[in-house]
Amino acid sequence: MVCTTCFTRHKQSHVLDRVSSLILCHDKAKFRARQVEKFVEVAEKLRHLNNYSALRAVIAGINIATYHGDLTMDIFMRKSER
């Protein structure tokens, strides 16, 4: 019998790692901010689909890849205020 909880945790971990690596693979903050913007759009769609496990993984990936005061987040926040 397969442990579904373990399988779900594995998938969440994979999504988290993928999100953070896709953000951090860019050298410039401008491009990292653009990637964060795309993942925020994905997170909004996941929320509308009531897929909270994947939503939590995407948010965690964004949080791991950025920090408060980071130039990436400053650019993202300026763009999102428009």
N, C-alpha and C positions, 0 to 999 in steps of 0.2 A: 504494500500500500504506500502511495506517495503522500508525503506530508504537504498538504496544500499551503499551509502557513509558511513553511520553509521555501516553497517554490515562489510564493508571492514576495517574500523578503528578498529572494535572489533577483527577481525581476525589478523590484524597486531599487535595489542596490545598483543594478546594471543601468537603469535610467538615470539615477543620480550621478553615477560616474560619467556617463555619456554627456549629460548636460554640462557638467562642470568642465570636462575636457574640451567640448566644442566651444565653450566661452574662452577658456584659457589658451587655446591654440593660436589666437590672434595676438600679434605683437602690440598693436596700437589700441588705446583705450576707446577710440571712436568705433572700431570694428567690434570690440568686445561689447560695447553698449548696444550696437545694432543686433548682436546675437542675443543679448539679454532681452531686448525688445521682442524678438521673435519668440523666445521661450515664454514670455509673459502672455503673448497671444495664444500660444499652445495651452498655457495654464488656464486661461479664461475659457477656452473651448472644453477642456477637461472638466472644469467646474460645471459648465452647462450640461455636460453628459453625466454628471454626478459620479465621476470617476475620481474619488478622493484619494485613493492610494497612489495613483499616478500623479495626481496634482501635488501631493505631499512630496513625492520624489523629485518633481521638477523644481519646486520651490527650494527644496534642500540643496539641489544642484546649483541653483543660482546663488544661494547663500554661501555655499562653500567656495564658489569661484570669485566672490566679491566681498568687500568689507566696507564698513561705514567710513566715509572720507575718501574712498577710492575714486580716482578720476573717472573710471568707467561708470560708476553709479551717479556721479555728478552730471555727466553727459546724459545719461539715461533719464535722470530726474528732470533736467531742463527740457528734454524732448517731450516727456510725458505731460509736462505742465501746459504745453501748447494746446 
